[in-house]
């Protein structure tokens, strides 16, 4: 009864602030960001979830009953920053509190509708931050660098600032682990599973790497939670006296390469140090795996700009190299310039049963799958030191999008033509700087400096369907097509265009960033962006 009454009063008193989401059109998890969390900073336990504050990935949610991770809470749900310095679930009010470098926020729904206040408004200095959050029956306490801030637990109003708290019964959520006696005793006597070892106040992983314990929490119902500096989350129990390692989702902090093999999405990142390797995620179950550069034999650490999977092989384009993975034999190898791999960034890869076509910042190459060596075709000099952005196989032909235009290579003849010579073209604009090519229902769409052109394969006719002004002449990095819409990935978001009417809808929220790849899976868009992997339930906004 108390919780119902409090909910009603909270709703009425904050009626004017209910639209605190990035956009009121969407439900809290219509947009979801998956990205590596970095170090775990704080853990708190709620009614249903354990909430895990991370250095880069927002607030991860671990279901206490299903022992699985649910969608995280990030800037897509209204957090001011994905760097969470502290978090706390107040059992009295049901509010979840989150501290980021410049703000303190709280939410009653524990999903969206976040209410924020700047730390400077609470009397903290510009360089100060909240390290730990706790609560008593009537108040919230924030522990900063040299002071404790006391807030009203339902409105967040400032009550006072103290050198030490004036209450004794504060229930604190976890902060930085500094050898706390209760936790230290547990770490000395419990064991870690799945190849990990507890070594006092640190862990040793299956590869022998020493990993610092960053935080820990003795929770209810015999649960003990531990977080590490590399983002691994451990659940332990007093019954088994053992910790089990889990990873909330992908380790990648940015996504440049994104490929759908029909079962999993494969992810590659520009920042290969923070992102660790190439990851997969199952769109249906959310299950993830990662092939770490440091842990995988014959896998050279590199930025990954493109991925293609076919014939039980994965080909990933990096910088001056390619990574090849045999899915059946579970074996990696790295190819470099000695095998004919072009220099520079490999922007796109396309493979058939015999060859892999490679588009790079310095031109185009063809590699034979069986020998893993270059198989020259005679057109390489035409693209010498010319950036090639996209390469697609369409009905046995190779379509090439480059700085100098769009070309079609016909292997059967063999010959190469400018795409404009394939059929009738009535518009005067030149088709140059072609960054994306996609085929749908025998229509081929190309995006370039002129805008968006369509080639009708049956009528053999080109049509400039949209000038670049319709999307603000922004640089386009990716393209996806379905029956009704074109989806364009730009340097600051997503644009959806109705193919018939030209009506456009722009999504330029700051949490999206540059959209490098777009995959349509049923009613969901998966975006590979500079901010991470984003899931967007776009059908709700039609």
C-alpha positions in Angstrom: 0.0 0.0 0.0 2.9 2.4 0.9 4.6 1.8 -2.5 1.3 2.5 -4.4 0.7 5.7 -2.4 4.3 6.9 -2.9 4.1 6.1 -6.6 0.9 8.3 -7.0 2.4 11.2 -5.0 5.7 10.9 -7.0 3.8 11.0 -10.3 1.7 14.0 -9.4 4.6 16.0 -8.0 6.7 15.4 -11.0 4.1 15.7 -13.7 5.9 18.4 -15.6 9.0 16.4 -15.9 7.7 13.1 -17.3 9.2 13.6 -20.7 12.8 13.3 -19.6 13.6 10.7 -22.3 15.7 11.7 -25.3 12.4 11.7 -27.3 8.9 11.3 -25.9 7.9 9.3 -29.1 9.8 6.3 -27.8 9.5 3.8 -25.0 12.6 3.5 -22.8 14.1 0.5 -24.6 13.1 1.3 -28.2 16.8 2.5 -28.4 19.4 0.3 -26.8 23.2 0.8 -26.8 25.5 -2.2 -26.3 29.1 -1.3 -25.7 32.1 -2.3 -23.6 31.8 -1.1 -20.0 35.4 -0.8 -19.0 36.0 -1.0 -15.3 33.1 -1.8 -13.0 32.7 1.1 -10.6 29.7 0.3 -8.4 27.1 -2.4 -7.8 23.7 -2.2 -6.1 20.8 -4.7 -5.6 17.2 -3.9 -6.4 13.9 -5.8 -6.4 14.6 -7.6 -9.7 18.0 -6.6 -10.9 21.5 -6.1 -9.7 22.6 -2.8 -11.2 26.2 -2.5 -12.3 27.8 0.9 -12.9 30.5 0.9 -15.5 33.2 3.3 -16.6 32.1 3.4 -20.3 29.0 1.3 -20.8 26.3 2.9 -18.6 24.3 0.8 -16.1 24.2 -2.9 -16.8 21.3 -4.9 -15.4 21.7 -8.5 -14.1 18.4 -10.3 -13.5 18.5 -11.9 -10.0 16.0 -14.6 -10.9 17.0 -15.6 -14.4 20.8 -15.1 -13.9 20.9 -13.3 -17.2 21.7 -9.8 -18.4 18.9 -7.6 -19.6 19.2 -4.5 -21.8 21.5 -1.9 -20.3 20.6 1.7 -19.2 22.6 4.2 -21.1 22.4 7.7 -22.6 19.7 6.2 -24.9 17.4 5.9 -21.8 18.3 9.4 -20.6 21.5 9.1 -18.6 23.7 12.2 -18.9 26.8 10.1 -19.5 27.8 6.4 -20.0 30.5 6.9 -17.3 28.7 5.9 -14.1 30.8 6.7 -11.0 28.3 5.4 -8.5 24.8 3.9 -8.2 22.3 2.9 -5.5 18.8 1.3 -5.3 16.8 2.8 -2.5 14.6 -0.1 -1.1 12.4 2.4 0.7 11.2 4.4 -2.3 12.1 2.1 -5.2 14.2 4.8 -6.9 17.4 4.0 -8.6 20.1 6.7 -8.2 23.0 7.1 -10.6 26.0 9.5 -10.4 27.9 10.5 -13.5 30.9 12.9 -13.7 28.7 16.1 -13.7 25.2 14.9 -12.6 23.2 13.0 -10.0 20.1 11.3 -11.5 17.2 9.2 -10.3 14.3 7.3 -11.8 11.2 5.7 -10.2 10.5 3.5 -13.2 14.1 2.4 -13.1 14.1 2.4 -16.9 13.4 5.9 -18.3 12.1 9.3 -17.1 15.4 10.3 -15.5 15.5 13.4 -13.4 18.9 15.1 -13.2 20.7 17.8 -11.2 24.2 19.1 -11.8 26.7 18.4 -9.0 27.7 22.0 -8.9 24.1 22.8 -7.8 24.7 20.6 -4.8 27.8 22.6 -3.7 30.4 20.3 -5.2 33.3 21.7 -7.2 33.7 21.3 -10.9 36.4 18.7 -10.5 34.6 16.7 -7.8 32.7 13.5 -8.4 30.5 11.1 -6.4 32.3 7.9 -5.5 29.5 6.1 -3.5 25.8 6.4 -2.8 23.9 5.2 0.2 20.5 5.7 1.9 18.7 5.8 5.2 15.0 5.7 5.8 14.5 9.3 4.7 17.6 10.5 3.0 20.1 9.8 0.2 23.8 10.2 0.9 26.5 11.0 -1.7 30.1 10.5 -0.8 32.3 12.9 -2.7 36.1 13.5 -2.5 36.1 15.3 0.9 32.5 15.7 1.8 29.1 13.9 2.2 26.0 15.4 0.5 22.6 14.7 2.1 19.5 14.7 -0.2 15.8 14.2 0.3 15.2 10.6 -0.9 12.1 11.4 -3.0 12.8 14.8 -4.6 16.6 15.0 -4.6 16.5 18.3 -2.8 19.7 19.3 -1.0 19.5 19.0 2.8 23.1 19.7 3.7 26.8 19.1 3.2 28.8 17.5 6.0 32.4 16.5 6.6 31.0 13.2 8.1 27.4 11.9 8.0 25.1 12.9 10.8 23.4 9.4 10.5 24.9 6.1 11.5 22.6 3.6 9.8 23.4 4.3 6.2 23.1 1.4 3.7 25.8 2.0 1.1 26.1 0.4 -2.3 29.5 -0.7 -3.4 32.3 1.8 -4.2 35.9 1.3 -5.1 37.3 -1.8 -3.4 40.1 -0.9 -1.0 40.6 -4.1 1.0 37.3 -3.9 3.0 37.6 -6.5 5.8 34.3 -8.4 5.1 35.0 -8.7 1.4 38.7 -9.4 1.9 37.8 -12.4 4.0 35.5 -13.7 1.3 38.1 -13.2 -1.4 40.6 -15.1 0.6 38.3 -18.1 1.2 36.2 -18.4 -1.9 37.2 -19.9 -5.3 36.7 -18.6 -8.8 35.4 -20.9 -11.6 35.9 -21.3 -15.4 39.7 -21.0 -15.3 39.9 -18.0 -13.1 41.9 -17.8 -9.8 41.4 -15.6 -6.8 44.7 -14.3 -5.6 44.0 -12.2 -2.5 42.7 -8.9 -3.7 43.1 -9.6 -7.4 42.2 -12.2 -9.9 44.2 -14.2 -12.5 42.3 -15.1 -15.6 42.6 -18.2 -17.8 45.5 -16.6 -19.7 47.5 -15.8 -16.6 46.7 -12.1 -16.7 46.4 -10.3 -13.3 43.1 -8.4 -13.1 42.4 -6.0 -10.2 39.1 -6.3 -8.3 37.5 -2.9 -8.7 34.4 -3.3 -6.5 32.3 -5.8 -4.5 29.0 -6.1 -2.7 27.6 -8.4 -0.1 24.0 -8.5 -1.1 20.8 -10.2 0.1 19.7 -13.9 -0.2 23.3 -15.1 0.0 24.5 -13.3 -3.1 27.9 -11.7 -3.4 28.8 -9.6 -6.4 32.3 -8.6 -7.6 33.4 -6.4 -10.5 36.8 -6.1 -12.1 38.8 -3.5 -13.9 38.4 -5.3 -17.2 34.6 -5.3 -17.0 34.1 -9.0 -16.0 31.2 -9.4 -13.5 31.3 -12.2 -10.9 28.3 -13.7 -9.1 29.0 -15.6 -5.9 27.0 -17.3 -3.2 27.6 -18.1 0.4 26.3 -21.6 -0.1 28.8 -22.6 -2.8 31.6 -20.2 -1.8 32.4 -19.8 -5.5 32.4 -17.0 -8.0 31.2 -17.4 -11.6 32.5 -14.9 -14.3 30.0 -13.3 -16.7 30.2 -10.6 -19.3 27.2 -8.2 -19.6 27.4 -7.9 -23.4 29.9 -7.1 -26.1 33.4 -5.6 -25.2 33.4 -3.3 -28.3 33.2 0.4 -27.6 32.7 1.4 -31.2 31.4 -0.5 -34.2 32.7 0.1 -37.7 32.2 -3.4 -39.2 28.8 -5.1 -38.9 27.7 -8.3 -40.7 24.7 -10.6 -40.5 25.4 -14.2 -41.3 21.8 -15.2 -40.8 22.3 -16.4 -37.2 24.7 -13.9 -35.5 25.9 -10.4 -36.0 29.6 -10.1 -36.3 31.2 -6.9 -35.0 34.5 -5.1 -35.6 35.9 -1.9 -34.1 38.3 0.9 -35.0 39.5 1.1 -31.4 41.0 -2.4 -31.2 42.7 -1.8 -27.8 39.5 -1.0 -25.8 37.3 -3.3 -27.9 39.7 -6.2 -27.5 38.7 -8.2 -30.6 35.9 -9.3 -33.0 32.6 -10.1 -31.3 29.3 -11.8 -32.1 25.8 -11.2 -30.8 22.7 -13.3 -31.4 19.9 -10.8 -32.2 17.3 -13.2 -30.8 18.8 -14.3 -27.5 21.4 -11.6 -26.8 24.1 -14.2 -26.3 27.6 -12.9 -27.1 31.1 -14.3 -27.8 34.4 -12.5 -28.4 37.6 -13.5 -30.1 40.2 -11.5 -28.3 43.3 -10.4 -30.2 45.5 -11.1 -27.1 44.0 -14.6 -26.5 43.8 -15.9 -30.0 46.7 -17.5 -31.9 47.4 -16.0 -35.4 45.1 -13.1 -34.8 47.0 -9.8 -35.3 45.6 -6.8 -33.3 44.2 -4.4 -35.8 41.3 -2.0 -36.4 38.5 -3.9 -38.2 36.7 -1.9 -40.8 34.8 -4.6 -42.7 33.6 -8.2 -42.2 32.2 -10.8 -44.7 31.1 -14.3 -43.8 30.4 -17.0 -46.5 31.2 -20.6 -47.2 32.1 -21.2 -43.5 34.8 -18.5 -43.6 35.0 -15.0 -42.1 37.1 -12.4 -43.8 37.8 -9.2 -41.8 39.4 -6.2 -43.3 41.8 -4.3 -41.1 44.6 -1.8 -41.6 47.2 -3.2 -44.0 46.0 -6.7 -43.3 43.1 -9.2 -43.3 42.0 -11.7 -40.7 40.6 -15.0 -41.9 38.6 -17.4 -39.7 37.7 -20.9 -40.6 34.3 -21.4 -38.8 34.5 -25.2 -39.0 38.0 -25.7 -37.9 38.0 -22.8 -35.4 41.2 -21.4 -36.8 42.5 -17.9 -37.4 45.2 -16.5 -39.6 46.4 -13.1 -40.7 47.2 -12.1 -44.3 49.3 -9.1 -45.1 50.9 -7.4 -48.2 53.0 -10.5 -49.0 49.7 -12.2 -49.9 48.5 -9.3 -52.0 46.4 -7.5 -49.4 46.3 -3.8 -50.2 47.7 -1.2 -47.9 45.6 1.2 -45.9 42.1 0.7 -44.5 40.1 -2.1 -46.0 36.7 -0.5 -46.2 34.7 -3.4 -47.6 34.9 -7.1 -48.4 32.8 -9.3 -50.6 33.3 -13.1 -51.2 31.9 -15.8 -53.4 32.7 -19.5 -53.6 36.1 -18.9 -55.2 37.3 -15.3 -54.6 37.3 -12.5 -52.0 37.1 -9.0 -53.4 38.8 -6.3 -51.3 37.9 -2.6 -51.4 40.5 -0.3 -49.7 41.6 3.2 -49.3 44.3 2.5 -51.8 42.4 0.5 -54.4 40.9 -2.9 -55.2 42.3 -6.5 -55.1 41.0 -10.0 -55.6 42.2 -12.9 -53.4 41.8 -16.5 -54.2 40.2 -18.4 -51.2 42.0 -21.7 -51.7 45.6 -20.2 -51.9 45.0 -17.2 -49.7 46.9 -15.2 -52.3 46.1 -12.4 -54.7 44.6 -13.4 -58.1 45.0 -10.3 -60.3 42.2 -9.7 -62.7 43.6 -6.8 -64.7 41.5 -3.9 -63.4 43.7 -3.1 -60.3 45.5 -0.3 -62.1 42.3 1.5 -62.8 41.8 2.1 -59.1 45.5 2.6 -58.1 45.5 4.9 -55.0 41.8 5.6 -55.5 39.7 5.0 -52.4 37.1 2.2 -53.0 34.3 2.4 -50.4 31.9 -0.3 -51.2 31.9 -3.6 -53.2 28.8 -5.8 -53.8 28.1 -9.0 -55.7 24.8 -8.6 -57.6 23.6 -11.4 -59.9 27.1 -12.6 -60.7 28.6 -9.1 -61.3 30.8 -7.0 -59.0 29.6 -3.5 -58.4 32.3 -1.1 -57.2 31.7 2.2 -55.4 34.7 4.5 -55.5 35.8 8.1 -55.3 35.8 8.3 -59.1 32.4 6.7 -59.6 30.5 3.5 -59.7 31.7 0.6 -61.9 30.5 -2.9 -62.8 32.9 -5.8 -63.5 31.5 -8.8 -65.4 33.7 -11.8 -64.6 32.3 -13.9 -67.4 33.5 -11.7 -70.3 35.6 -10.3 -68.4 35.2 -6.5 -68.7 34.5 -3.5 -66.6 32.1 -0.6 -67.4 31.0 2.6 -65.8 27.6 1.9 -64.3 26.1 4.9 -66.2 26.7 3.0 -69.4 24.6 0.0 -68.4 21.4 1.7 -69.5 19.6 5.0 -70.0 20.6 7.9 -67.7 18.8 11.2 -68.2 20.0 13.3 -65.2 23.1 15.4 -65.7 24.7 15.0 -62.2 27.9 13.0 -62.1 27.8 9.8 -60.0 31.0 10.2 -58.0 32.2 9.5 -54.5 29.9 6.5 -54.2 30.0 5.4 -50.6 27.2 2.8 -50.5 25.5 0.3 -52.9 22.5 -1.9 -52.1 20.2 -4.1 -54.3 16.5 -4.8 -53.4 14.0 -6.5 -55.7 16.1 -5.9 -58.8 16.5 -2.2 -58.0 20.1 -1.1 -57.3 20.5 2.0 -55.1 23.7 4.0 -55.0 24.6 6.9 -52.7 27.1 9.5 -53.7 27.8 13.2 -54.0 24.8 13.6 -56.3 22.4 12.1 -53.8 20.6 8.7 -54.2 20.3 7.1 -57.7 18.4 4.0 -58.6 19.1 1.5 -61.4 16.1 -0.5 -62.6 17.6 -3.8 -63.8 14.6 -4.8 -65.8 14.1 -1.4 -67.6 17.9 -0.8 -67.7 17.3 2.8 -66.6 18.9 5.1 -64.1 16.9 7.6 -62.1 18.1 10.2 -59.6 15.4 9.6 -57.0 16.6 12.0 -54.3 19.1 14.8 -54.4 21.6 15.1 -51.5 19.8 18.2 -50.3 16.9 16.1 -49.0 19.2 14.8 -46.2 21.1 18.0 -45.8 24.0 16.9 -48.1 25.5 15.0 -45.2 28.2 12.4 -45.7 26.5 9.0 -46.0 28.5 6.0 -44.5 25.9 3.2 -44.8 22.7 2.2 -46.5 19.9 -0.3 -45.9 16.8 -0.9 -48.0 13.4 -2.6 -47.5 10.2 -2.6 -49.4 9.1 0.9 -48.3 12.1 2.8 -46.9 15.7 3.7 -47.4 17.8 4.0 -44.2 20.9 6.2 -44.4 23.7 6.3 -41.8 25.2 9.8 -41.5 28.0 11.4 -39.5 25.6 12.3 -36.7 22.7 9.9 -36.8 20.1 8.1 -39.0 17.8 9.2 -41.8 14.8 7.3 -43.0 13.4 8.1 -46.4 10.1 6.9 -47.8 10.9 5.6 -51.3 7.6 6.7 -52.9 6.8 10.0 -51.1 10.3 11.2 -50.3 9.1 12.0 -46.7 12.2 11.9 -44.4 12.6 11.4 -40.7 15.9 12.3 -39.1 17.2 10.7 -35.9 20.2 12.8 -34.8 20.3 12.1 -31.0 23.7 12.6 -29.5 23.8 9.0 -28.2 23.9 7.7 -31.8 27.1 9.1 -33.3 28.3 8.2 -36.7 26.4 5.3 -38.3 28.9 3.1 -40.1 26.7 0.1 -40.9 23.0 -0.7 -40.9 21.4 -4.2 -40.7 17.6 -4.8 -40.8 16.4 -7.8 -38.8 12.6 -8.1 -38.9 11.3 -5.1 -37.1 14.6 -4.0 -35.7 17.5 -1.9 -37.0 21.0 -2.8 -35.8 23.4 0.1 -36.2 27.1 -0.1 -36.0 28.1 3.4 -34.7 31.0 5.2 -33.1 29.0 5.0 -29.8 28.6 1.2 -29.9 26.1 -1.3 -31.3 22.6 0.2 -31.3 19.3 -1.7 -31.5 16.4 0.5 -32.7 12.8 -0.8 -32.8 11.9 1.5 -35.7 8.5 0.0 -36.4 7.1 1.9 -33.4 7.8 5.1 -35.2 5.9 4.6 -38.5 
